[in-house]
Amino acid sequence: MVGSDYQQKYVRKTGCKHPCTKVDIAFFDKVILNDLLIEDQNADTLFFIEELTANIDLIKFKERKVDISSIKMDRSKAFLSLDENRFPNYKFLLDAFRNDEQPESLPWNISCQNFIFNDTRLGYTYYQQENVNCYQPSKYQSRYFRLYFE
């Protein structure tokens, strides 16, 4: 039910299809998403994860805080690109979830220390480039991973 609510909100904000085929919550300390798909605005695959497992250490509903010990992504693919105006193909996601208005309630504080990528493929292209550049490590694990967008 909770997963369905978030999927509907995602679909409304981005206009993309349903992003996930199955959501499991096991013993309230693990969330598993199967076949997580995020498409870009051209209906091409932006990000796909066959199975994402989040191990939850702590949930404080009153404080709206979630501490995640690790997020493991099995068999994932990401394809990033820049268009002719040098805008990335994920820009529409940043725009869709940007909130310029004052929130009605406090936002959730979600933290994670470990991101584990198994059987990952990363591709990127620049405008008018014919071939996709790929990086495919057999196993990559990152601790204290932070991702910044400009």
Contacts in CASP RR format, 6 or more apart in sequence:
PFRMAT RR
TARGET T0000
AUTHOR 0000-0000-0000
METHOD contacts of the structure
MODEL  1
MVGSDYQQKYVRKTGCKHPCTKVDIAFFDKVILNDLLIEDQNADTLFFIE
ELTANIDLIKFKERKVDISSIKMDRSKAFLSLDENRFPNYKFLLDAFRND
EQPESLPWNISCQNFIFNDTRLGYTYYQQENVNCYQPSKYQSRYFRLYFE
2 23 0 8 1.000
2 25 0 8 1.000
3 20 0 8 1.000
3 23 0 8 1.000
4 23 0 8 1.000
7 18 0 8 1.000
7 19 0 8 1.000
7 20 0 8 1.000
10 16 0 8 1.000
10 19 0 8 1.000
11 17 0 8 1.000
11 18 0 8 1.000
11 19 0 8 1.000
13 96 0 8 1.000
13 97 0 8 1.000
14 92 0 8 1.000
14 93 0 8 1.000
14 96 0 8 1.000
16 38 0 8 1.000
16 39 0 8 1.000
17 37 0 8 1.000
17 39 0 8 1.000
19 36 0 8 1.000
19 37 0 8 1.000
19 38 0 8 1.000
20 33 0 8 1.000
20 34 0 8 1.000
20 35 0 8 1.000
20 36 0 8 1.000
20 37 0 8 1.000
21 34 0 8 1.000
21 35 0 8 1.000
22 32 0 8 1.000
22 33 0 8 1.000
22 34 0 8 1.000
22 35 0 8 1.000
23 31 0 8 1.000
23 32 0 8 1.000
23 33 0 8 1.000
23 34 0 8 1.000
24 31 0 8 1.000
24 32 0 8 1.000
24 34 0 8 1.000
25 31 0 8 1.000
25 32 0 8 1.000
26 32 0 8 1.000
28 56 0 8 1.000
28 59 0 8 1.000
29 55 0 8 1.000
29 56 0 8 1.000
29 57 0 8 1.000
30 53 0 8 1.000
30 54 0 8 1.000
30 55 0 8 1.000
30 56 0 8 1.000
31 53 0 8 1.000
31 54 0 8 1.000
31 56 0 8 1.000
32 51 0 8 1.000
32 52 0 8 1.000
32 53 0 8 1.000
32 54 0 8 1.000
33 49 0 8 1.000
33 51 0 8 1.000
33 52 0 8 1.000
34 50 0 8 1.000
34 51 0 8 1.000
35 48 0 8 1.000
35 49 0 8 1.000
35 50 0 8 1.000
36 47 0 8 1.000
36 48 0 8 1.000
36 49 0 8 1.000
36 52 0 8 1.000
37 45 0 8 1.000
37 47 0 8 1.000
37 48 0 8 1.000
38 45 0 8 1.000
38 46 0 8 1.000
38 47 0 8 1.000
38 48 0 8 1.000
38 93 0 8 1.000
39 45 0 8 1.000
39 46 0 8 1.000
40 46 0 8 1.000
40 81 0 8 1.000
40 89 0 8 1.000
40 90 0 8 1.000
40 92 0 8 1.000
41 89 0 8 1.000
41 92 0 8 1.000
42 89 0 8 1.000
44 79 0 8 1.000
44 89 0 8 1.000
45 77 0 8 1.000
45 79 0 8 1.000
46 78 0 8 1.000
46 79 0 8 1.000
46 80 0 8 1.000
46 89 0 8 1.000
46 90 0 8 1.000
46 93 0 8 1.000
47 76 0 8 1.000
47 77 0 8 1.000
47 78 0 8 1.000
47 79 0 8 1.000
48 76 0 8 1.000
48 77 0 8 1.000
48 78 0 8 1.000
49 73 0 8 1.000
49 74 0 8 1.000
49 75 0 8 1.000
49 76 0 8 1.000
49 77 0 8 1.000
50 74 0 8 1.000
50 75 0 8 1.000
50 76 0 8 1.000
51 73 0 8 1.000
51 74 0 8 1.000
51 75 0 8 1.000
52 71 0 8 1.000
52 72 0 8 1.000
52 73 0 8 1.000
52 74 0 8 1.000
52 76 0 8 1.000
53 71 0 8 1.000
53 72 0 8 1.000
53 74 0 8 1.000
54 68 0 8 1.000
54 70 0 8 1.000
54 71 0 8 1.000
54 72 0 8 1.000
54 112 0 8 1.000
55 68 0 8 1.000
55 69 0 8 1.000
55 70 0 8 1.000
55 71 0 8 1.000
55 72 0 8 1.000
56 66 0 8 1.000
56 67 0 8 1.000
56 68 0 8 1.000
56 69 0 8 1.000
57 67 0 8 1.000
57 68 0 8 1.000
57 69 0 8 1.000
58 65 0 8 1.000
58 66 0 8 1.000
58 67 0 8 1.000
59 65 0 8 1.000
59 66 0 8 1.000
59 67 0 8 1.000
60 66 0 8 1.000
63 109 0 8 1.000
64 105 0 8 1.000
64 106 0 8 1.000
64 107 0 8 1.000
64 108 0 8 1.000
64 109 0 8 1.000
65 108 0 8 1.000
65 109 0 8 1.000
65 110 0 8 1.000
66 108 0 8 1.000
66 109 0 8 1.000
66 110 0 8 1.000
66 111 0 8 1.000
67 111 0 8 1.000
67 112 0 8 1.000
68 110 0 8 1.000
68 111 0 8 1.000
68 112 0 8 1.000
68 113 0 8 1.000
69 112 0 8 1.000
69 113 0 8 1.000
69 114 0 8 1.000
70 112 0 8 1.000
70 113 0 8 1.000
70 114 0 8 1.000
70 115 0 8 1.000
70 116 0 8 1.000
71 112 0 8 1.000
71 114 0 8 1.000
71 115 0 8 1.000
71 116 0 8 1.000
72 116 0 8 1.000
72 118 0 8 1.000
73 115 0 8 1.000
73 116 0 8 1.000
73 117 0 8 1.000
73 118 0 8 1.000
73 120 0 8 1.000
74 118 0 8 1.000
74 119 0 8 1.000
75 118 0 8 1.000
75 119 0 8 1.000
75 120 0 8 1.000
76 117 0 8 1.000
76 119 0 8 1.000
76 120 0 8 1.000
76 121 0 8 1.000
77 120 0 8 1.000
77 121 0 8 1.000
77 122 0 8 1.000
77 123 0 8 1.000
78 120 0 8 1.000
78 121 0 8 1.000
78 122 0 8 1.000
78 123 0 8 1.000
79 89 0 8 1.000
79 122 0 8 1.000
79 123 0 8 1.000
79 124 0 8 1.000
79 125 0 8 1.000
79 132 0 8 1.000
80 88 0 8 1.000
80 89 0 8 1.000
80 90 0 8 1.000
80 122 0 8 1.000
80 123 0 8 1.000
80 124 0 8 1.000
80 125 0 8 1.000
81 88 0 8 1.000
81 89 0 8 1.000
81 124 0 8 1.000
81 125 0 8 1.000
81 126 0 8 1.000
81 127 0 8 1.000
82 88 0 8 1.000
82 89 0 8 1.000
82 125 0 8 1.000
82 126 0 8 1.000
82 127 0 8 1.000
83 89 0 8 1.000
83 127 0 8 1.000
84 127 0 8 1.000
84 128 0 8 1.000
86 127 0 8 1.000
94 149 0 8 1.000
113 143 0 8 1.000
113 144 0 8 1.000
114 141 0 8 1.000
114 142 0 8 1.000
114 143 0 8 1.000
114 145 0 8 1.000
115 141 0 8 1.000
115 142 0 8 1.000
115 145 0 8 1.000
116 141 0 8 1.000
116 142 0 8 1.000
117 137 0 8 1.000
117 139 0 8 1.000
117 140 0 8 1.000
117 141 0 8 1.000
117 142 0 8 1.000
118 139 0 8 1.000
119 138 0 8 1.000
119 139 0 8 1.000
120 136 0 8 1.000
120 137 0 8 1.000
120 140 0 8 1.000
121 134 0 8 1.000
121 135 0 8 1.000
121 136 0 8 1.000
122 134 0 8 1.000
122 135 0 8 1.000
122 136 0 8 1.000
123 132 0 8 1.000
123 133 0 8 1.000
123 134 0 8 1.000
123 135 0 8 1.000
124 132 0 8 1.000
124 133 0 8 1.000
125 131 0 8 1.000
125 132 0 8 1.000
125 133 0 8 1.000
END
